[in-house]
């Protein structure tokens, strides 16, 4: 029952988690496309442009792809190479460098020639692994922004000669072309310069010219996600906004400065993660920062919960049988479907952020659906197995049929729905369910095999244990029987010794009777059972010996139904009863002693009774080695099919009842 309660608690607790309203603000503040991917989310709530949250959102939308934490930035010193630049252009670049050094003071920003001591053309003649100031040439190239100013050069030809794609931004003052970032350049270091070709054929003021140069230079410092456009209500003309924004309409805003400052900080990724987890639900933040790792976490959670549920179900239903055989199918199937749907809810909650799981719309409806489907599936499985599987079939054949029937029974209802539904959308659900059904069928087959294997082992052990118990019982019976003979011999010899000095004739008669008694015993050496007739002869010899010792003080009577004389009982089971009557009864009185031994039929068994007129039995168990021996013989020979009892009223008597003997 505890395991069933645990299974129900798992359903209830996790249902409250996935239905929780704590994350509903996510759907109000974020807009999703039809797929609900983090990469396709844009901030729609009207922002405060001066707030730090807006600036972090700006970073989030401009730099990240919503699946990884990979962002592009120049890891080595930021170097600038100028070609055909005028004095005015050089002044503009120096002013930009000075402004950037204030924003990102931890980063070295310098002209290539000043930093390396050689022009870029000279450095390129060296091997790419050659070090300059401890930095290899290929890293220096990837850290360089090469700006070329020329009014007559065909830019497209030059760029194609460099093996690069270019994005041209035509305007009324000329053309500005720049290198295009490839995906592998975002994930890895660049090994070639970032080219900016500026062809301005119109006379501009210093500030106007600076505006265009600064726009392209700043955008070369990071990879901007141009495919994601901020909502118009929250959009301003930032430098790092969409490429559709023209340079002349853009401003180097606080948000742009914040972006560069954070991007080039040593712990940028850690700061960004802190922001995400502080301002978004952990499931969304985890998926946005590292989607693959998040999916691994999700599947780890699902597999962990699934394994826990499997263990609890297996231990609960193992060797559990209901009164009605159909319930042995329906109840497990119902719980399995409930937990499968429950795991689907967990996956949806952790991976899809454009839906809200509700009690009425999801949970209660799913419970009803699981109930209906469990009836159909379990009835199919129960009926098919009842008709097709017979007890006399070999186990491997039964196992194969049960695996096939399980898979077919689980998949058939959904197959019918699939044929009548929108197949395109339904495939998203039915494919995982098919895999689940296949795994369930194989899992059931494995459990049936393990149960069969363990049951076979238990049977083998039981047989082996029974043999050991039987051997032990036989050994103990032999030991007990061997204990009777010395015990009786000891008493008999004492009696002969006591008569030797008083009555030679009685001594001789007693010795001969003892000889006959032991001849009777020796002839049956190794036997475990004896007939009642032979056992009574043994008792009669014993009583005759004791009668010689006691003389006229002892009389005895033996009464047995004739058809019981051939019934077999354990050897030496009657003599200790008579010996006990003499030792603890007749020997304690001075008058006439009498012993009566009766053997009769009772309740398909036999009843053995020994009566004497000696002192009453004491309270509690009867002491004496002889009676303990009889008790042990009965236990080893008959188990719970025999019992021994004694009483003092109305007649002092000890009895043995052996059931189902005849």
C-alpha positions as CSV (number, residue, x, y, z in Angstrom):
1,X,0.0,0.0,0.0
2,X,2.9,2.4,0.7
3,X,4.2,1.9,-2.8
4,X,0.7,2.8,-4.3
5,X,0.6,5.9,-2.1
6,X,4.0,6.9,-3.4
7,X,2.9,6.4,-7.0
8,X,-0.1,8.6,-6.4
9,X,2.0,11.3,-4.6
10,X,4.3,11.5,-7.6
11,X,1.3,12.2,-9.8
12,X,-0.2,14.8,-7.5
13,X,3.0,16.7,-6.5
14,X,4.4,17.0,-10.0
15,X,1.0,17.9,-11.4
16,X,0.9,20.9,-9.0
17,X,4.4,21.8,-10.2
18,X,3.5,21.8,-13.9
19,X,0.2,23.6,-13.3
20,X,1.8,26.2,-11.1
21,X,0.9,29.8,-12.0
22,X,4.3,31.2,-11.0
23,X,5.5,31.2,-14.7
24,X,2.5,32.7,-16.3
25,X,4.2,36.1,-16.5
26,X,6.5,34.5,-19.1
27,X,3.6,34.4,-21.6
28,X,2.6,37.9,-20.9
29,X,6.0,39.5,-21.3
30,X,7.2,37.4,-24.2
31,X,5.8,36.8,-27.6
32,X,6.3,33.4,-29.2
33,X,6.1,32.2,-32.7
34,X,4.1,29.0,-33.5
35,X,7.0,26.8,-32.4
36,X,7.6,28.5,-29.0
37,X,11.4,28.4,-29.3
38,X,13.4,30.7,-27.1
39,X,15.3,32.0,-30.1
40,X,12.0,33.3,-31.5
41,X,11.0,35.3,-28.4
42,X,11.1,39.1,-28.5
43,X,10.5,41.5,-25.6
44,X,7.1,43.1,-26.1
45,X,6.4,44.8,-22.8
46,X,7.1,48.6,-23.3
47,X,10.6,48.9,-21.8
48,X,12.4,51.6,-19.7
49,X,15.3,52.4,-22.1
50,X,17.4,53.6,-19.1
51,X,16.8,50.5,-17.0
52,X,19.5,47.8,-16.7
53,X,16.9,45.2,-17.5
54,X,16.2,46.7,-20.9
55,X,20.0,46.8,-21.5
56,X,20.3,43.1,-20.6
57,X,17.3,42.3,-22.9
58,X,19.1,44.2,-25.6
59,X,22.2,42.0,-25.1
60,X,20.0,38.9,-25.0
61,X,18.3,39.7,-28.3
62,X,21.3,41.0,-30.2
63,X,24.0,38.6,-29.3
64,X,22.5,35.2,-28.4
65,X,20.9,32.6,-30.6
66,X,18.6,31.2,-27.8
67,X,20.3,27.8,-28.0
68,X,23.9,28.2,-26.9
69,X,26.0,30.6,-24.8
70,X,28.3,31.1,-27.7
71,X,28.9,34.8,-28.7
72,X,31.5,36.3,-30.9
73,X,34.0,38.7,-29.5
74,X,37.7,39.5,-30.3
75,X,39.7,37.6,-27.7
76,X,43.1,39.0,-28.4
77,X,43.9,42.8,-28.5
78,X,41.6,44.7,-30.9
79,X,43.9,45.8,-33.8
80,X,43.1,48.2,-36.6
81,X,44.7,48.2,-40.0
82,X,44.2,51.2,-42.3
83,X,44.8,51.3,-46.0
84,X,44.4,54.5,-48.2
85,X,43.1,56.3,-45.1
86,X,43.2,60.1,-45.1
87,X,44.5,62.1,-42.1
88,X,40.9,62.8,-41.3
89,X,40.1,59.1,-41.3
90,X,43.0,58.4,-39.0
91,X,41.8,61.1,-36.6
92,X,38.3,59.6,-36.6
93,X,39.7,56.1,-35.8
94,X,41.8,57.5,-33.0
95,X,38.8,59.2,-31.4
96,X,36.8,55.9,-31.7
97,X,39.7,54.1,-30.0
98,X,39.8,56.6,-27.1
99,X,36.1,56.3,-26.6
100,X,36.2,52.5,-26.6
101,X,39.0,52.4,-24.1
102,X,36.8,54.2,-21.6
103,X,34.0,51.7,-22.2
104,X,36.2,48.6,-22.2
105,X,39.3,49.5,-20.3
106,X,40.4,45.9,-19.8
107,X,40.9,45.5,-23.5
108,X,43.9,46.6,-25.5
109,X,42.8,48.6,-28.6
110,X,45.6,49.8,-31.0
111,X,46.7,50.1,-34.6
112,X,48.2,46.9,-36.0
113,X,51.5,48.5,-36.9
114,X,51.9,50.2,-33.5
115,X,51.1,47.0,-31.5
116,X,53.1,44.5,-33.6
117,X,55.8,46.8,-34.9
118,X,55.3,45.7,-38.5
119,X,52.7,46.3,-41.1
120,X,50.1,43.6,-41.7
121,X,51.5,42.8,-45.2
122,X,54.9,42.0,-43.6
123,X,53.4,39.8,-40.9
124,X,51.3,37.8,-43.4
125,X,54.6,36.6,-45.0
126,X,55.3,34.6,-41.8
127,X,54.0,31.2,-40.9
128,X,50.6,31.4,-39.2
129,X,52.1,29.8,-36.0
130,X,54.8,32.5,-35.7
131,X,54.5,34.4,-32.5
132,X,54.4,38.2,-32.2
133,X,54.3,39.4,-28.6
134,X,53.4,35.9,-27.6
135,X,50.4,35.8,-30.0
136,X,50.4,33.6,-33.2
137,X,49.9,35.2,-36.5
138,X,46.5,33.5,-37.1
139,X,45.2,34.9,-33.9
140,X,46.5,38.4,-34.8
141,X,44.7,38.2,-38.1
142,X,41.4,37.2,-36.4
143,X,41.7,40.2,-34.1
144,X,42.3,42.7,-36.8
145,X,39.8,45.0,-38.4
146,X,41.1,45.9,-41.8
147,X,39.6,49.2,-43.1
148,X,40.2,50.2,-46.7
149,X,39.3,53.6,-48.1
150,X,39.3,53.9,-51.9
151,X,37.0,55.8,-54.2
152,X,37.9,53.9,-57.4
153,X,38.5,50.2,-56.4
154,X,35.8,47.7,-57.3
155,X,34.9,46.5,-53.8
156,X,33.0,43.4,-54.8
157,X,36.0,42.1,-56.8
158,X,38.4,42.8,-53.9
159,X,36.1,41.0,-51.4
160,X,35.6,38.0,-53.6
161,X,39.4,37.8,-54.1
162,X,39.6,37.5,-50.3
163,X,37.1,34.6,-50.4
164,X,34.6,36.5,-48.3
165,X,30.9,37.3,-48.6
166,X,30.0,41.0,-48.3
167,X,26.9,42.9,-47.2
168,X,26.5,46.1,-49.2
169,X,24.7,49.0,-47.8
170,X,23.9,51.4,-50.6
171,X,23.2,55.0,-49.8
172,X,23.3,58.4,-51.5
173,X,26.9,59.1,-50.4
174,X,28.5,55.9,-51.8
175,X,28.9,52.3,-50.7
176,X,30.1,50.7,-47.5
177,X,30.8,46.9,-47.6
178,X,31.9,44.7,-44.8
179,X,32.7,41.0,-44.2
180,X,30.0,38.6,-43.4
181,X,30.2,36.5,-40.3
182,X,29.9,32.8,-40.9
183,X,28.4,30.5,-38.2
184,X,31.8,28.8,-37.6
185,X,33.4,32.2,-37.0
186,X,30.9,32.7,-34.2
187,X,31.6,29.4,-32.6
188,X,35.4,29.5,-33.1
189,X,38.1,32.1,-33.5
190,X,38.5,34.0,-36.8
191,X,41.8,33.4,-38.6
192,X,41.4,36.3,-41.1
193,X,40.8,40.0,-40.7
194,X,37.4,41.5,-40.6
195,X,37.3,43.8,-43.8
196,X,35.5,47.1,-44.0
197,X,35.5,48.8,-47.4
198,X,34.5,52.4,-47.3
199,X,33.8,54.3,-50.6
200,X,32.4,57.7,-49.8
201,X,32.2,59.9,-52.9
202,X,30.5,62.8,-51.2
203,X,32.2,65.6,-49.2
204,X,31.1,65.3,-45.6
205,X,32.0,67.0,-42.4
206,X,34.2,65.3,-39.9
207,X,31.2,64.4,-37.7
208,X,29.2,63.1,-40.6
209,X,32.1,61.0,-41.9
210,X,32.7,59.7,-38.4
211,X,29.1,58.5,-38.1
212,X,29.5,56.1,-41.0
213,X,33.0,54.8,-40.0
214,X,32.0,54.4,-36.4
215,X,28.9,52.5,-37.3
216,X,30.7,49.9,-39.3
217,X,33.7,49.7,-36.9
218,X,31.6,49.1,-33.8
219,X,29.5,46.5,-35.5
220,X,32.7,44.6,-36.3
221,X,33.3,44.0,-32.6
222,X,30.5,41.6,-32.2
223,X,28.1,39.4,-34.2
224,X,24.7,40.9,-34.2
225,X,21.7,38.7,-34.7
226,X,20.1,40.6,-37.5
227,X,17.4,38.0,-38.1
228,X,15.7,39.0,-34.8
229,X,14.0,42.4,-34.9
230,X,12.8,44.1,-31.7
231,X,9.2,45.1,-31.5
232,X,8.7,48.6,-32.9
233,X,7.4,49.9,-29.6
234,X,10.6,48.9,-27.9
235,X,12.9,49.8,-30.8
236,X,15.3,52.7,-30.8
237,X,18.1,53.5,-33.3
238,X,20.9,51.8,-31.5
239,X,24.1,50.9,-33.3
240,X,23.6,47.2,-32.8
241,X,20.0,47.2,-33.9
242,X,18.9,45.5,-37.1
243,X,21.1,46.0,-40.2
244,X,18.1,47.6,-41.8
245,X,18.7,50.7,-39.7
246,X,20.8,53.2,-41.7
247,X,24.0,54.5,-40.1
248,X,22.9,58.1,-40.4
249,X,19.9,57.4,-38.2
250,X,21.7,55.5,-35.6
251,X,23.2,56.6,-32.3
252,X,25.8,55.1,-30.0
253,X,23.4,54.7,-27.1
254,X,23.9,53.7,-23.5
255,X,22.5,50.3,-24.4
256,X,25.2,49.9,-27.1
257,X,27.9,50.9,-24.6
258,X,26.5,48.5,-22.0
259,X,26.5,45.7,-24.6
260,X,30.2,46.2,-25.4
261,X,31.2,46.7,-21.8
262,X,29.5,43.5,-20.7
263,X,30.6,41.5,-23.8
264,X,34.2,42.3,-23.2
265,X,34.2,41.7,-19.5
266,X,36.0,38.6,-18.2
267,X,32.9,37.1,-16.6
268,X,30.3,38.1,-19.3
269,X,28.7,34.6,-19.6
270,X,28.4,34.3,-15.8
271,X,26.8,37.7,-15.5
272,X,24.3,36.9,-18.3
273,X,23.3,33.6,-16.7
274,X,22.8,35.4,-13.4
275,X,20.5,37.9,-15.2
276,X,18.5,35.1,-17.0
277,X,18.0,33.0,-13.9
278,X,17.0,36.1,-11.8
279,X,14.5,37.4,-14.3
280,X,13.1,34.3,-16.0
281,X,11.8,30.9,-14.9
282,X,14.7,28.5,-14.6
283,X,13.4,26.2,-17.3
284,X,13.4,29.0,-19.9
285,X,16.7,30.5,-18.7
286,X,18.3,27.0,-18.8
287,X,17.0,26.3,-22.3
288,X,18.0,29.8,-23.7
289,X,21.6,29.6,-22.4
290,X,22.3,26.0,-23.4
291,X,19.5,24.2,-25.1
292,X,21.3,20.9,-25.5
293,X,22.4,20.8,-21.9
294,X,18.8,21.8,-20.9
295,X,17.4,18.9,-22.9
296,X,19.9,16.6,-21.2
297,X,18.6,17.8,-17.9
298,X,15.0,17.4,-18.9
299,X,15.5,13.8,-20.1
300,X,17.5,13.1,-17.0
301,X,14.5,14.2,-14.9
302,X,12.1,12.3,-17.0
303,X,14.2,9.1,-17.0
304,X,14.8,9.5,-13.2
305,X,11.1,9.8,-12.5
306,X,10.3,7.0,-15.0
307,X,12.8,4.7,-13.3
308,X,11.4,5.5,-9.9
309,X,7.8,4.9,-11.1
310,X,8.9,1.6,-12.7
311,X,10.6,0.3,-9.6
312,X,7.5,1.3,-7.4
313,X,5.1,-0.3,-9.9
314,X,7.2,-3.5,-10.3
315,X,7.5,-4.0,-6.5
316,X,3.8,-3.2,-6.0
317,X,2.4,-5.5,-8.7
318,X,5.0,-8.3,-8.2
319,X,3.2,-11.5,-7.0
320,X,0.0,-9.4,-6.4
321,X,-3.2,-11.0,-7.7
322,X,-6.7,-9.5,-7.7
323,X,-9.8,-11.5,-7.2
324,X,-11.0,-10.8,-10.7
325,X,-8.4,-11.6,-13.4
326,X,-9.3,-8.6,-15.5
327,X,-8.2,-6.2,-12.8
328,X,-4.7,-7.7,-13.0
329,X,-4.6,-6.1,-16.5
330,X,-6.6,-2.9,-16.1
331,X,-5.1,-1.5,-12.9
332,X,-1.4,-1.7,-14.1
333,X,-2.4,-0.3,-17.6
334,X,-4.3,2.6,-16.0
335,X,-1.3,3.6,-13.8
336,X,1.1,3.2,-16.7
337,X,-1.0,5.5,-18.9
338,X,-1.4,8.0,-16.1
339,X,2.3,8.2,-15.6
340,X,3.1,8.3,-19.3
341,X,0.9,11.3,-19.8
342,X,2.4,12.7,-16.6
343,X,5.9,12.4,-18.1
344,X,4.7,14.1,-21.3
345,X,3.4,17.0,-19.2
346,X,6.7,17.3,-17.5
347,X,8.5,17.4,-20.9
348,X,6.1,20.0,-22.2
349,X,6.4,22.1,-19.1
350,X,10.2,22.1,-19.3
351,X,10.6,22.6,-23.0
352,X,7.6,24.4,-24.4
353,X,7.1,28.0,-23.1
354,X,4.1,29.1,-25.2
355,X,1.6,26.9,-23.4
356,X,0.1,26.7,-20.0
357,X,-1.0,23.4,-18.5
358,X,-4.3,23.7,-16.6
359,X,-6.3,21.5,-14.3
360,X,-9.4,21.3,-16.4
361,X,-7.8,21.7,-19.9
362,X,-5.1,19.1,-19.3
363,X,-4.9,17.2,-16.0
364,X,-8.6,16.2,-15.5
365,X,-9.1,15.6,-19.2
366,X,-6.0,13.4,-19.3
367,X,-7.1,11.3,-16.3
368,X,-10.5,10.6,-18.1
369,X,-8.7,9.8,-21.3
370,X,-6.3,7.4,-19.5
371,X,-9.3,5.8,-17.8
372,X,-11.1,5.1,-21.1
373,X,-8.0,4.0,-23.0
374,X,-6.9,1.7,-20.1
375,X,-10.3,-0.1,-20.3
376,X,-9.9,-0.6,-24.0
377,X,-6.3,-1.7,-23.9
378,X,-6.6,-4.0,-20.9
379,X,-9.7,-5.6,-22.2
380,X,-8.0,-6.3,-25.5
381,X,-4.9,-7.7,-23.8
382,X,-6.8,-9.7,-21.3
383,X,-9.1,-11.2,-23.9
384,X,-6.4,-12.0,-26.4
385,X,-4.2,-13.7,-23.8
386,X,-7.1,-15.6,-22.3
387,X,-8.0,-17.1,-25.7
388,X,-4.5,-17.6,-27.2
389,X,-2.3,-18.6,-24.3
390,X,-2.6,-22.1,-22.8
391,X,-1.0,-23.5,-19.7
392,X,0.5,-26.4,-21.6
393,X,2.4,-24.1,-24.0
394,X,6.2,-23.8,-23.5
395,X,7.3,-20.7,-21.6
396,X,9.3,-19.1,-24.5
397,X,6.3,-19.3,-26.8
398,X,4.0,-17.7,-24.2
399,X,6.6,-15.0,-23.6
400,X,6.8,-14.1,-27.3
401,X,3.0,-14.0,-27.6
402,X,2.6,-11.7,-24.5
403,X,5.3,-9.3,-25.8
404,X,3.5,-9.0,-29.2
405,X,0.0,-8.8,-27.6
406,X,1.2,-6.0,-25.3
407,X,2.6,-3.9,-28.1
408,X,-0.5,-4.4,-30.3
409,X,-2.9,-3.7,-27.5
410,X,-1.3,-0.4,-26.6
411,X,-0.8,0.8,-30.1
412,X,-4.1,-0.3,-31.7
413,X,-6.4,2.5,-30.2
414,X,-4.1,5.3,-31.2
415,X,-3.7,3.8,-34.7
416,X,-7.4,4.1,-35.2
417,X,-7.4,7.7,-34.1
418,X,-4.4,8.4,-36.3
419,X,-6.3,7.1,-39.4
420,X,-9.1,9.6,-38.7
421,X,-7.0,12.6,-37.6
422,X,-4.7,15.2,-39.0
423,X,-1.7,12.9,-39.5
424,X,0.8,15.7,-39.8
425,X,0.3,17.0,-36.3
426,X,-0.5,13.7,-34.8
427,X,2.9,12.2,-35.7
428,X,4.5,14.4,-33.1
429,X,2.7,12.4,-30.4
430,X,2.3,9.0,-31.9
431,X,5.9,8.4,-32.7
432,X,7.1,8.8,-29.0
433,X,4.0,6.7,-28.0
434,X,5.0,3.9,-30.4
435,X,8.5,3.9,-28.9
436,X,7.0,3.9,-25.4
437,X,4.7,1.0,-26.3
438,X,7.6,-1.0,-27.8
439,X,9.7,-0.4,-24.7
440,X,6.8,-1.3,-22.5
441,X,6.2,-4.6,-24.3
442,X,9.9,-5.5,-24.2
443,X,10.0,-4.4,-20.5
444,X,7.0,-6.6,-19.7
445,X,8.7,-9.5,-21.5
446,X,11.9,-9.0,-19.6
447,X,10.0,-8.9,-16.2
448,X,8.1,-12.1,-17.1
449,X,11.4,-13.8,-18.0
450,X,13.0,-12.6,-14.7
451,X,10.0,-13.8,-12.7
452,X,10.0,-17.2,-14.4
453,X,13.8,-17.5,-13.9
454,X,13.6,-16.5,-10.2
455,X,10.6,-18.8,-9.7
456,X,12.6,-21.7,-11.2
457,X,15.5,-20.9,-8.9
458,X,13.2,-20.8,-5.9
459,X,11.7,-24.2,-6.9
460,X,15.1,-25.7,-7.3
461,X,16.2,-24.3,-3.9
462,X,13.0,-25.5,-2.3
463,X,13.5,-29.1,-3.7
464,X,17.1,-29.0,-2.5
465,X,16.1,-27.6,0.9
466,X,13.4,-30.3,1.2
467,X,16.0,-33.0,0.5
468,X,18.3,-31.5,3.1
469,X,15.5,-31.4,5.6
470,X,14.6,-34.9,4.9
471,X,18.2,-36.1,5.2
472,X,18.5,-34.1,8.5
473,X,15.2,-35.6,9.8
474,X,16.4,-39.1,9.0
475,X,19.7,-38.5,10.7
476,X,17.9,-37.1,13.8
477,X,15.4,-40.0,13.9
478,X,18.3,-42.5,13.8
479,X,20.1,-40.6,16.6
480,X,16.9,-40.6,18.7
481,X,16.3,-44.3,18.1
482,X,19.9,-45.0,19.0
483,X,19.3,-43.1,22.2
484,X,16.3,-45.3,23.2
485,X,18.3,-48.6,23.2
486,X,21.1,-47.6,25.6
487,X,18.5,-45.9,27.9
488,X,16.4,-49.0,28.2
489,X,19.4,-51.2,28.5
490,X,20.7,-49.1,31.4
491,X,17.3,-49.6,33.3
492,X,17.0,-53.3,32.4
493,X,20.6,-54.1,33.6
494,X,20.0,-52.2,36.8
495,X,16.9,-54.4,37.4
496,X,18.8,-57.6,36.7
497,X,21.6,-56.5,39.0
498,X,19.2,-55.8,41.8
499,X,17.6,-59.3,41.4
500,X,20.8,-61.3,41.1
501,X,21.3,-61.4,44.9
502,X,17.7,-62.2,45.8
503,X,16.1,-64.4,43.1
504,X,18.2,-66.4,40.6
505,X,15.1,-67.7,38.7
506,X,13.7,-64.3,38.1
507,X,17.1,-63.0,37.2
508,X,17.5,-65.8,34.5
509,X,14.0,-65.2,33.2
510,X,14.6,-61.4,33.0
511,X,17.9,-61.9,31.2
512,X,16.3,-64.2,28.6
513,X,13.4,-61.7,28.1
514,X,15.9,-59.0,27.6
515,X,17.8,-61.1,25.1
516,X,14.6,-61.7,23.1
517,X,13.8,-58.0,23.2
518,X,17.2,-57.0,21.8
519,X,17.2,-59.8,19.2
520,X,13.9,-58.3,18.0
521,X,15.6,-54.8,17.8
522,X,18.8,-56.0,16.2
523,X,17.0,-57.8,13.4
524,X,15.4,-54.4,12.4
525,X,18.7,-52.5,12.5
526,X,18.6,-49.6,10.0
527,X,14.8,-49.7,9.6
528,X,12.9,-46.4,10.3
529,X,9.4,-47.8,10.7
530,X,7.8,-50.9,12.2
531,X,4.4,-52.4,12.3
532,X,2.2,-51.8,15.3
533,X,2.1,-55.6,15.9
534,X,5.9,-55.7,16.2
535,X,6.1,-52.6,18.3
536,X,3.5,-54.1,20.7
537,X,5.5,-57.3,20.9
538,X,8.5,-55.1,21.9
539,X,6.4,-53.4,24.5
540,X,5.1,-56.7,25.8
541,X,8.7,-58.0,26.3
542,X,9.6,-54.8,28.1
543,X,6.6,-55.0,30.4
544,X,7.4,-58.6,31.2
545,X,10.9,-57.6,32.2
546,X,9.5,-54.8,34.4
547,X,6.9,-57.2,35.8
548,X,9.6,-59.6,37.0
549,X,11.2,-56.6,38.7
550,X,8.0,-55.3,40.3
551,X,6.4,-58.7,40.9
552,X,2.7,-58.8,41.7
553,X,2.7,-55.0,42.1
554,X,2.5,-54.5,38.4
555,X,-0.2,-55.7,36.0
556,X,-0.7,-54.5,32.4
557,X,-3.2,-54.9,29.6
558,X,-2.6,-54.3,25.8
559,X,-5.7,-53.7,23.6
560,X,-5.5,-53.1,19.8
561,X,-8.0,-53.5,17.0
562,X,-6.8,-56.4,14.9
563,X,-6.8,-54.6,11.5
564,X,-4.3,-52.1,12.9
565,X,-1.6,-54.6,13.6
566,X,-0.1,-54.1,10.1
567,X,-0.1,-50.3,10.2
568,X,3.5,-48.9,10.2
569,X,4.7,-46.3,12.7
570,X,8.2,-45.0,13.7
571,X,10.2,-47.6,15.6
572,X,10.5,-47.3,19.4
573,X,7.6,-44.8,19.7
574,X,5.5,-46.9,22.1
575,X,8.1,-48.2,24.5
576,X,9.1,-44.7,25.9
577,X,5.4,-44.1,26.8
578,X,5.2,-47.3,28.8
579,X,8.6,-46.7,30.3
580,X,7.5,-43.2,31.4
581,X,4.4,-44.7,33.0
582,X,6.5,-47.1,35.1
583,X,9.3,-44.6,36.0
584,X,7.1,-41.6,36.9
585,X,3.9,-43.6,37.9
586,X,4.1,-47.2,39.1
587,X,7.5,-46.8,40.8
588,X,6.1,-43.9,42.9
589,X,3.3,-45.9,44.6
590,X,3.5,-48.8,47.1
591,X,0.2,-50.5,46.2
592,X,-1.0,-52.3,43.1
593,X,0.1,-50.6,39.8
594,X,-1.7,-51.0,36.5
595,X,-0.8,-50.0,33.0
596,X,-3.3,-50.0,30.1
597,X,-2.1,-49.6,26.4
598,X,-4.8,-49.1,23.8
599,X,-4.5,-48.5,20.1
600,X,-7.7,-47.7,18.2
601,X,-9.0,-45.9,15.0
602,X,-10.1,-42.3,15.1
603,X,-10.9,-39.8,12.3
604,X,-9.0,-41.7,9.5
605,X,-6.1,-42.1,11.8
606,X,-5.0,-43.9,14.9
607,X,-5.2,-43.0,18.6
608,X,-2.6,-44.5,21.0
609,X,-3.4,-44.2,24.7
610,X,-1.3,-45.2,27.8
611,X,-3.0,-45.1,31.2
612,X,-1.5,-45.7,34.6
613,X,-2.7,-45.3,38.2
614,X,0.4,-43.5,39.4
615,X,0.7,-39.9,40.7
616,X,-0.8,-37.2,38.5
617,X,1.3,-35.4,35.8
618,X,2.8,-32.2,37.1
619,X,1.7,-28.8,35.8
620,X,3.3,-27.8,32.5
621,X,5.3,-30.1,30.2
622,X,6.0,-33.6,31.2
623,X,9.7,-34.1,31.9
624,X,11.7,-37.1,31.0
625,X,13.9,-38.1,28.1
626,X,11.5,-40.7,26.9
627,X,8.6,-38.4,26.2
628,X,10.8,-35.8,24.5
629,X,12.1,-38.5,22.2
630,X,8.6,-39.5,21.3
631,X,7.7,-35.8,20.6
632,X,10.7,-35.4,18.3
633,X,10.0,-38.6,16.5
634,X,6.4,-37.5,15.8
635,X,7.6,-34.1,14.6
636,X,10.2,-35.5,12.2
637,X,7.9,-38.2,10.9
638,X,4.6,-36.5,10.6
639,X,5.0,-32.8,11.0
640,X,1.7,-31.2,12.0
641,X,-0.2,-34.4,11.2
642,X,0.5,-35.8,14.7
643,X,0.1,-34.5,18.2
644,X,0.8,-35.7,21.8
645,X,-1.2,-34.7,24.8
646,X,-1.7,-35.7,28.4
647,X,-4.2,-35.2,31.2
648,X,-5.1,-36.3,34.8
649,X,-8.9,-36.3,34.6
650,X,-11.0,-38.3,34.4
651,X,-8.2,-40.8,34.1
652,X,-4.4,-40.2,34.1
653,X,-3.6,-40.7,30.5
654,X,-1.1,-39.8,27.7
655,X,-2.2,-40.0,24.1
656,X,-0.8,-39.8,20.6
657,X,-3.1,-38.9,17.7
658,X,-1.8,-39.6,14.2
659,X,-4.1,-38.2,11.4
660,X,-4.7,-39.6,7.9
661,X,-3.0,-42.9,8.6
662,X,-5.7,-45.3,7.3
